[in-house]
Amino acid sequence: MGKVTGFMEYQRLTEAAEPAVERVRHWKEFVGHLTDQEASVQGARCMDCGIPFCMQGCPVNNIIPDWNDLIYRQNWRQALDTLHSTNNFPEFTGRVCPAPCEAACTLNINADPVGIKSIEHAIIDKGWEMGWVVPQPPKAKTGKRVAVVGSGPAGLACAQQLARAGHDVTLFEKNDRIGGLLRYGIPDFKMEKHHIDRRMAQMQEEGVTFRPGVCVGKAPTEGGVTNLAKEYIDPEKLLAEFDAVTLTGGAEQPRDLQVPGRELQGIHFAMEFLPLQNRVVAGDRIPGQIMATDKHVVVIGGGDTGSDCVGTSNRHGAASVTQFELLPQPPAEENRALTWPYWPLKLRTSSSHEEGCSRDWAVSTKAFRGENGHVKALVCVRVEWKKDDATGQMKMVEVSGSEFEIPADLVLFAMGFVSPLASVLESFGVAKDARGNVKASTEGPVSYQTNVPKVFAAGDMRRGQSLVVWAIREGRQAARAVDEFLMGRSDLPR
């Protein structure tokens, strides 16, 4: 423990950010990292609890108290090694993770938690600046070949771990660039894509082969799905050529809203809107790009994807941005004594909301109105959530006389994702669970294995829509399971 009284002496310090009026003029990241001294002070606030609940809250079980202490003592190199021992890509999580570790921090019971995410951000940025992040090629090759299908955070983590174990790994991606949701879902102002590119360079030195623009199985027919594949490979061919296959795609099937007027132009899924801007920032020319410029934009859905639509619309120069959420407005502060150390339900205001957005809760969309085939307004109604006496479950009830209309030239659906692409799962013949995800248990003699021999699954494709940090955890654990399957044992960390 660095400083016994640090949690009493020092206050939480947030990372500096560019003012909203300036940052909406560009697509670059606008949040800086802590200085060495600021990070040291934040590390001093860690209580080094007997039971580190922060590690329990972190899906990859980052050894947080250890690297907090190391940063307090300015031992940056060892802190980086400790961070990398559990997390392949802390530059991703240090930017886009919602930090469930901080919700679980013991200080969060009655004070501000340790700035764990900001310390992580500072450690990895320092590592890259100092040249400490280098390839880790295997000492020997196994002669085994593994295909990883899907290059998001789960696929990247799985591929890197397997390559370091000595296997020949090929990573397939249906889009034209590697990165999955990191590349074509998260806006550049939250995470610039050079972070992915330099990890790719590291992984290539470690033995990973990247195959972008290749779709394994049939072309997806689901709406709102980005597919830039130029080549298609039959799963049977893949299974014949490789000793194991791991499915690490995302939960890409978006939730739709089938109400009158849905057929009007100007109504899009978030993942029809966001990837186009990422491609433009990358230098692509996109004829007919969906733009929010001078339009009244309505975002339906109050989560992170909806927030990304808000930030992108603001940078396009929208006339107005409104975000609706079906659920009631959460409290500004959670009941910490009741919810700690679990993830609390409370009002969260993102940086995109700070840039300009009208937010409304407990609103249901009844219909879309249009002119000349293009959407012009939403017809909405306010709702209440009441307990059903028969089932005991909460149900939505419309408030009588609360119907209203709001102008809209562009409507974006950001209501979450229901399942992986059925076209991919069916082409492999893997069993699905009740939610349409790949059925693969994390328990048993061979974890993460599907009903199809040699086929494993991890990430959103297995567990459903989730966080980047959960994807990294599943990718790492699936890699260990595959290594055990191929070699009879594994030295990869769990």
ZAKEDREN-74890 format. One line per field, with one value per residue (C-alpha): residue number from 1; residue in one letter; x, y, z. Coordinates in pm, whole numbers, padded with zeros to 5 digits. Layout:
<recs>
resi [NUM, ...]
resn [A, ...]
px [X, ...]
py [Y, ...]
pz [Z, ...]
</recs>
This chain:
<recs>
resi [1, 2, 3, 4, 5, 6, 7, 8, 9, 10, 11, 12, 13, 14, 15, 16, 17, 18, 19, 20, 21, 22, 23, 24, 25, 26, 27, 28, 29, 30, 31, 32, 33, 34, 35, 36, 37, 38, 39, 40, 41, 42, 43, 44, 45, 46, 47, 48, 49, 50, 51, 52, 53, 54, 55, 56, 57, 58, 59, 60, 61, 62, 63, 64, 65, 66, 67, 68, 69, 70, 71, 72, 73, 74, 75, 76, 77, 78, 79, 80, 81, 82, 83, 84, 85, 86, 87, 88, 89, 90, 91, 92, 93, 94, 95, 96, 97, 98, 99, 100, 101, 102, 103, 104, 105, 106, 107, 108, 109, 110, 111, 112, 113, 114, 115, 116, 117, 118, 119, 120, 121, 122, 123, 124, 125, 126, 127, 128, 129, 130, 131, 132, 133, 134, 135, 136, 137, 138, 139, 140, 141, 142, 143, 144, 145, 146, 147, 148, 149, 150, 151, 152, 153, 154, 155, 156, 157, 158, 159, 160, 161, 162, 163, 164, 165, 166, 167, 168, 169, 170, 171, 172, 173, 174, 175, 176, 177, 178, 179, 180, 181, 182, 183, 184, 185, 186, 187, 188, 189, 190, 191, 192, 193, 194, 195, 196, 197, 198, 199, 200, 201, 202, 203, 204, 205, 206, 207, 208, 209, 210, 211, 212, 213, 214, 215, 216, 217, 218, 219, 220, 221, 222, 223, 224, 225, 226, 227, 228, 229, 230, 231, 232, 233, 234, 235, 236, 237, 238, 239, 240, 241, 242, 243, 244, 245, 246, 247, 248, 249, 250, 251, 252, 253, 254, 255, 256, 257, 258, 259, 260, 261, 262, 263, 264, 265, 266, 267, 268, 269, 270, 271, 272, 273, 274, 275, 276, 277, 278, 279, 280, 281, 282, 283, 284, 285, 286, 287, 288, 289, 290, 291, 292, 293, 294, 295, 296, 297, 298, 299, 300, 301, 302, 303, 304, 305, 306, 307, 308, 309, 310, 311, 312, 313, 314, 315, 316, 317, 318, 319, 320, 321, 322, 323, 324, 325, 326, 327, 328, 329, 330, 331, 332, 333, 334, 335, 336, 337, 338, 339, 340, 341, 342, 343, 344, 345, 346, 347, 348, 349, 350, 351, 352, 353, 354, 355, 356, 357, 358, 359, 360, 361, 362, 363, 364, 365, 366, 367, 368, 369, 370, 371, 372, 373, 374, 375, 376, 377, 378, 379, 380, 381, 382, 383, 384, 385, 386, 387, 388, 389, 390, 391, 392, 393, 394, 395, 396, 397, 398, 399, 400, 401, 402, 403, 404, 405, 406, 407, 408, 409, 410, 411, 412, 413, 414, 415, 416, 417, 418, 419, 420, 421, 422, 423, 424, 425, 426, 427, 428, 429, 430, 431, 432, 433, 434, 435, 436, 437, 438, 439, 440, 441, 442, 443, 444, 445, 446, 447, 448, 449, 450, 451, 452, 453, 454, 455, 456, 457, 458, 459, 460, 461, 462, 463, 464, 465, 466, 467, 468, 469, 470, 471, 472, 473, 474, 475, 476, 477, 478, 479, 480, 481, 482, 483, 484, 485, 486, 487, 488, 489, 490, 491, 492, 493, 494]
resn [M, G, K, V, T, G, F, M, E, Y, Q, R, L, T, E, A, A, E, P, A, V, E, R, V, R, H, W, K, E, F, V, G, H, L, T, D, Q, E, A, S, V, Q, G, A, R, C, M, D, C, G, I, P, F, C, M, Q, G, C, P, V, N, N, I, I, P, D, W, N, D, L, I, Y, R, Q, N, W, R, Q, A, L, D, T, L, H, S, T, N, N, F, P, E, F, T, G, R, V, C, P, A, P, C, E, A, A, C, T, L, N, I, N, A, D, P, V, G, I, K, S, I, E, H, A, I, I, D, K, G, W, E, M, G, W, V, V, P, Q, P, P, K, A, K, T, G, K, R, V, A, V, V, G, S, G, P, A, G, L, A, C, A, Q, Q, L, A, R, A, G, H, D, V, T, L, F, E, K, N, D, R, I, G, G, L, L, R, Y, G, I, P, D, F, K, M, E, K, H, H, I, D, R, R, M, A, Q, M, Q, E, E, G, V, T, F, R, P, G, V, C, V, G, K, A, P, T, E, G, G, V, T, N, L, A, K, E, Y, I, D, P, E, K, L, L, A, E, F, D, A, V, T, L, T, G, G, A, E, Q, P, R, D, L, Q, V, P, G, R, E, L, Q, G, I, H, F, A, M, E, F, L, P, L, Q, N, R, V, V, A, G, D, R, I, P, G, Q, I, M, A, T, D, K, H, V, V, V, I, G, G, G, D, T, G, S, D, C, V, G, T, S, N, R, H, G, A, A, S, V, T, Q, F, E, L, L, P, Q, P, P, A, E, E, N, R, A, L, T, W, P, Y, W, P, L, K, L, R, T, S, S, S, H, E, E, G, C, S, R, D, W, A, V, S, T, K, A, F, R, G, E, N, G, H, V, K, A, L, V, C, V, R, V, E, W, K, K, D, D, A, T, G, Q, M, K, M, V, E, V, S, G, S, E, F, E, I, P, A, D, L, V, L, F, A, M, G, F, V, S, P, L, A, S, V, L, E, S, F, G, V, A, K, D, A, R, G, N, V, K, A, S, T, E, G, P, V, S, Y, Q, T, N, V, P, K, V, F, A, A, G, D, M, R, R, G, Q, S, L, V, V, W, A, I, R, E, G, R, Q, A, A, R, A, V, D, E, F, L, M, G, R, S, D, L, P, R]
px [00000, 00157, 00024, -00181, -00372, -00386, -00760, -00822, -00573, -00637, -00945, -01041, -00900, -01067, -00877, -00866, -01092, -01113, -01415, -01729, -01743, -01397, -01410, -01729, -01526, -01310, -01305, -00997, -00987, -01032, -00959, -00599, -00426, -00299, 00053, 00297, 00241, -00139, -00141, 00079, -00165, -00457, -00267, -00209, -00586, -00608, -00678, -00528, -00838, -00813, -01077, -01018, -01374, -01242, -01090, -01422, -01598, -01346, -01435, -01067, -00976, -00712, -00472, -00570, -00428, -00085, -00054, -00207, 00076, 00338, 00222, 00223, 00591, 00646, 00740, 00575, 00743, 00639, 00291, 00261, 00368, 00112, -00161, -00075, -00078, -00460, -00555, -00421, -00549, -00567, -00560, -00908, -01055, -00880, -01079, -01419, -01481, -01752, -01529, -01734, -01417, -01477, -01836, -01699, -01421, -01455, -01415, -01732, -01940, -01929, -01686, -01552, -01383, -01021, -00974, -00882, -00967, -00761, -00460, -00496, -00514, -00196, -00004, -00063, -00006, 00324, 00411, 00365, 00549, 00850, 00860, 00788, 00504, 00683, 00594, 00607, 00661, 00649, 00969, 00851, 00575, 00323, 00237, -00133, -00352, -00639, -00894, -01055, -01370, -01445, -01181, -01341, -01188, -01276, -01119, -00809, -00749, -00809, -00578, -00297, -00305, -00308, -00021, 00185, 00117, 00286, -00012, -00045, -00346, -00548, -00799, -01092, -01302, -01592, -01527, -01243, -01046, -00962, -01121, -01490, -01692, -01373, -01318, -01670, -01885, -01695, -01651, -01297, -01356, -01381, -01102, -00880, -00808, -00429, -00458, -00587, -00329, -00029, -00167, -00209, 00156, 00253, 00034, 00175, 00524, 00386, 00262, -00104, -00224, -00504, -00766, -00998, -01272, -01345, -01687, -01702, -02035, -02318, -02353, -02560, -02913, -03003, -03068, -02833, -02523, -02197, -02053, -01769, -01658, -01506, -01451, -01663, -01533, -01742, -01722, -01656, -01343, -01232, -01286, -01090, -00791, -00768, -00731, -00976, -01211, -01322, -01629, -01577, -01815, -02047, -02416, -02487, -02861, -03012, -03348, -03606, -03917, -04205, -04462, -04661, -04433, -04128, -04082, -04013, -03671, -03451, -03499, -03183, -03019, -02729, -02491, -02595, -02502, -02191, -01961, -01991, -01838, -01558, -01479, -01478, -01235, -01017, -01001, -01274, -01508, -01869, -02123, -02462, -02329, -02605, -02555, -02722, -02622, -02899, -03146, -03366, -03225, -03409, -03212, -03427, -03236, -03052, -02738, -02380, -02469, -02731, -02475, -02236, -02513, -02559, -02188, -02164, -02477, -02337, -02017, -02218, -02386, -02739, -03010, -03120, -03060, -03317, -03267, -03557, -03544, -03832, -03747, -03804, -03533, -03294, -03194, -02904, -02733, -02765, -02838, -02480, -02553, -02799, -02615, -02243, -02029, -02256, -02312, -02568, -02866, -02821, -02837, -02526, -02437, -02181, -01944, -02172, -02468, -02259, -02202, -02573, -02873, -03231, -03304, -03643, -03743, -04044, -04132, -04266, -04280, -04625, -04569, -04361, -04515, -04367, -04387, -04299, -04173, -03935, -03979, -04079, -04202, -04245, -04575, -04492, -04668, -04553, -04558, -04557, -04413, -04647, -04636, -04870, -05077, -05101, -04733, -04555, -04353, -04331, -04527, -04551, -04877, -04946, -05044, -05384, -05380, -05000, -04953, -04726, -04539, -04178, -04011, -03756, -03561, -03334, -03427, -03162, -03244, -03003, -03214, -02954, -02873, -03073, -02841, -02548, -02607, -02818, -02670, -02324, -02438, -02655, -02373, -02163, -02456, -02385, -02661, -02817, -02950, -03292, -03168, -03021, -02658, -02411, -02462, -02121, -02073, -01783, -01795, -01709, -01401, -01368, -01506, -01628, -01676, -01992, -02179, -01977, -01638, -01339, -01565, -01547, -01727, -01654, -01752, -02084, -02156, -02168, -02284, -02487, -02440, -02187, -01878, -01536, -01379, -01606, -01509, -01140, -01197, -01388, -01132, -00852, -01037, -01146, -00783, -00682, -00964, -00852, -00490, -00591, -00802, -00509, -00222, -00383, -00270, -00216, 00014, -00197, -00349, -00716]
py [00000, 00326, 00588, 00472, 00800, 00880, 00817, 01080, 01338, 01339, 01395, 01215, 01394, 01356, 01368, 01700, 01730, 01979, 02215, 02098, 02403, 02313, 01935, 01919, 02073, 01764, 01383, 01335, 01217, 01505, 01346, 01367, 01135, 01219, 01348, 01126, 01320, 01324, 00947, 00899, 01095, 00890, 00570, 00695, 00702, 00322, 00160, -00177, -00345, -00687, -00796, -00596, -00557, -00355, -00677, -00853, -00574, -00592, -00867, -00932, -00926, -00657, -00662, -00306, -00256, -00371, -00129, 00152, 00104, 00079, 00405, 00576, 00474, 00578, 00224, 00257, -00033, -00290, -00137, -00190, -00553, -00608, -00445, -00652, -00975, -00964, -00729, -00748, -00406, -00154, 00134, 00019, -00029, 00281, 00483, 00317, 00093, 00227, 00118, -00129, -00156, 00198, 00118, -00169, 00039, 00038, 00416, 00437, 00338, 00693, 00893, 00926, 00604, 00580, 00696, 00343, 00393, 00713, 00536, 00250, 00505, 00676, 00348, 00220, 00557, 00582, 00230, 00317, 00649, 00477, 00190, -00073, -00240, -00487, -00811, -01132, -01408, -01768, -01951, -02252, -02332, -02610, -02682, -02636, -02402, -02200, -01981, -01695, -01555, -01196, -00932, -00731, -00721, -01087, -01204, -00989, -01108, -01472, -01452, -01283, -01534, -01832, -01690, -01641, -02006, -02102, -02175, -02046, -01812, -01661, -01391, -01348, -01031, -00967, -00592, -00426, -00339, -00529, -00422, -00513, -00283, -00104, -00001, 00053, 00111, 00335, 00690, 00821, 01098, 00827, 00607, 00683, 00386, 00406, 00224, -00080, -00043, -00055, -00360, -00525, -00454, -00613, -00919, -00968, -00985, -01245, -01460, -01362, -01351, -01103, -01172, -00869, -00858, -01230, -01349, -01700, -01852, -01687, -01313, -01174, -01078, -00903, -00528, -00271, -00490, -00368, -00618, -00513, -00866, -00936, -01307, -01584, -01905, -02211, -02318, -02677, -02562, -02376, -02680, -02896, -02661, -02567, -02770, -02543, -02254, -01987, -01774, -01429, -01208, -00954, -00944, -00754, -00803, -00467, -00431, -00287, -00077, -00186, 00092, 00275, 00477, 00253, 00234, 00609, 00729, 00889, 00611, 00409, 00173, 00327, 00082, 00207, 00559, 00532, 00311, 00546, 00832, 00607, 00516, 00882, 00966, 00676, 00843, 00659, 00837, 00751, 00866, 00916, 00916, 00949, 01299, 01486, 01830, 02089, 01813, 01756, 01428, 01192, 00907, 00626, 00446, 00584, 00368, 00409, 00354, 00627, 00857, 00788, 00887, 01212, 01298, 01217, 01421, 01720, 01703, 01689, 02014, 01893, 02154, 01973, 01639, 01465, 01132, 00920, 00637, 00397, 00347, 00604, 00858, 00700, 00881, 01127, 00932, 00565, 00421, 00312, 00116, -00090, -00134, -00141, -00321, -00390, -00174, 00087, 00223, 00600, 00892, 00899, 01200, 01130, 01374, 01366, 01479, 01768, 01880, 01939, 01710, 01716, 01398, 01257, 00940, 00708, 00788, 00536, 00595, 00524, 00614, 00809, 01080, 01174, 01392, 01274, 00944, 01098, 01108, 01447, 01375, 01119, 01056, 00966, 00892, 00899, 00573, 00451, 00127, -00055, -00393, -00652, -00800, -01135, -01188, -00952, -00817, -00453, -00366, -00054, 00144, 00444, 00766, 00876, 01206, 01230, 01185, 01442, 01499, 01602, 01712, 01467, 01463, 01180, 00899, 00664, 00334, 00266, 00021, -00250, -00573, -00892, -01165, -01261, -01298, -01609, -01651, -01711, -01947, -02152, -02188, -02355, -02556, -02457, -02485, -02165, -02076, -01925, -01577, -01679, -01672, -01955, -02222, -02281, -02325, -02177, -02484, -02847, -03033, -02817, -02469, -02237, -02537, -02562, -02876, -02884, -03056, -02817, -02507, -02270, -01939, -01632, -01269, -01114, -01402, -01633, -01412, -01150, -00774, -00666, -00453, -00442, -00558, -00865, -00943, -00932, -01162, -01415, -01404, -01477, -01760, -01914, -01907, -02109, -02357, -02399, -02439, -02712, -02880, -02887, -02962, -03141, -02864, -02487, -02236, -01943, -01741, -01789]
pz [00000, -00114, 00125, 00421, 00456, 00082, 00050, 00321, 00193, -00183, -00394, -00713, -01017, -01356, -01683, -01865, -02170, -02454, -02418, -02597, -02824, -02960, -02979, -03189, -03473, -03523, -03493, -03279, -02918, -02677, -02338, -02217, -01973, -01625, -01575, -01390, -01067, -01105, -01162, -00856, -00641, -00772, -00699, -00345, -00289, -00323, 00016, -00082, 00062, 00220, -00031, -00353, -00477, -00773, -00910, -00863, -01055, -01342, -01594, -01678, -01307, -01346, -01051, -00970, -00619, -00737, -01026, -00820, -00570, -00845, -01002, -00664, -00642, -01010, -01116, -01455, -01635, -01376, -01363, -01739, -01708, -01431, -01641, -01948, -01744, -01744, -02029, -02385, -02487, -02199, -02448, -02561, -02214, -02077, -02328, -02373, -02070, -01833, -01542, -01335, -01124, -00996, -00904, -00694, -00531, -00151, -00147, -00355, -00051, 00086, -00130, -00484, -00603, -00708, -01069, -01181, -01548, -01571, -01415, -01665, -01947, -01823, -01783, -02134, -02300, -02112, -02226, -02592, -02556, -02395, -02647, -02383, -02577, -02803, -02982, -02777, -03036, -02913, -02830, -03033, -03282, -03222, -03584, -03506, -03711, -03563, -03741, -03551, -03714, -03616, -03540, -03262, -02913, -02843, -03168, -03129, -02772, -02865, -03168, -02977, -02692, -02928, -03135, -02820, -02734, -03063, -03287, -03644, -03621, -03905, -03814, -04056, -04080, -04320, -04332, -04520, -04207, -03890, -03561, -03561, -03336, -03230, -03592, -03722, -03415, -03176, -03309, -03356, -03104, -02837, -02970, -03268, -03491, -03484, -03151, -03344, -03620, -03389, -03207, -03546, -03624, -03291, -03356, -03706, -03555, -03313, -03602, -03657, -04019, -04090, -04359, -04387, -04649, -04604, -04491, -04348, -04446, -04637, -04681, -04391, -04491, -04166, -04180, -04030, -04066, -04217, -04465, -04694, -04784, -05124, -05062, -04909, -04750, -04678, -04311, -04418, -04599, -04289, -04068, -04309, -04318, -03949, -03630, -03444, -03523, -03278, -03352, -03200, -03396, -03237, -03155, -03475, -03522, -03418, -03246, -03486, -03424, -03644, -03617, -03886, -04111, -04060, -04437, -04470, -04581, -04318, -04059, -03999, -03756, -03562, -03727, -04069, -03957, -03739, -03954, -04252, -04056, -03932, -04291, -04395, -04114, -04238, -04580, -04773, -05011, -04926, -05186, -05025, -04669, -04408, -04268, -03983, -04111, -04057, -03966, -03663, -03535, -03301, -03143, -03001, -02728, -02427, -02410, -02530, -02896, -02873, -02712, -03003, -03246, -03051, -03064, -03435, -03516, -03326, -03528, -03849, -03746, -03672, -03625, -03308, -03138, -02919, -02745, -02618, -02367, -02305, -01936, -01661, -01579, -01327, -01007, -01015, -00734, -00655, -00313, -00254, 00061, -00143, -00473, -00389, -00511, -00810, -01116, -01008, -01196, -01202, -01444, -01662, -01873, -02144, -02310, -02617, -02407, -02277, -02636, -02689, -02663, -02538, -02341, -02247, -02062, -02048, -02410, -02661, -03036, -03182, -03547, -03798, -04015, -04349, -04658, -05008, -04868, -04613, -04237, -04094, -03742, -03466, -03291, -02931, -02606, -02245, -02055, -01698, -01566, -01329, -01164, -01312, -01028, -01205, -01291, -01052, -01344, -01453, -01764, -01975, -01968, -02189, -02009, -02130, -02318, -02327, -02701, -02867, -03191, -03250, -03578, -03722, -04048, -03936, -03696, -03557, -03386, -03098, -02901, -02858, -03035, -02998, -03125, -03350, -03722, -03772, -04120, -03971, -03696, -03930, -04181, -03908, -03771, -03411, -03152, -03020, -02678, -02605, -02696, -03031, -02914, -02968, -02706, -02550, -02177, -01980, -01755, -01819, -01939, -02255, -02200, -02477, -02710, -02923, -03027, -03349, -03314, -03325, -03309, -03013, -02945, -02733, -02684, -02781, -03016, -02713, -02423, -02610, -02634, -02374, -02301, -02470, -02144, -02133, -02494, -02406, -02107, -02317, -02596, -02351, -02180, -02510, -02625, -02320, -02387, -02750, -02641, -02394, -02665, -02908, -02670, -02375, -02138, -02144, -01980, -02096, -01809, -01738]
</recs>
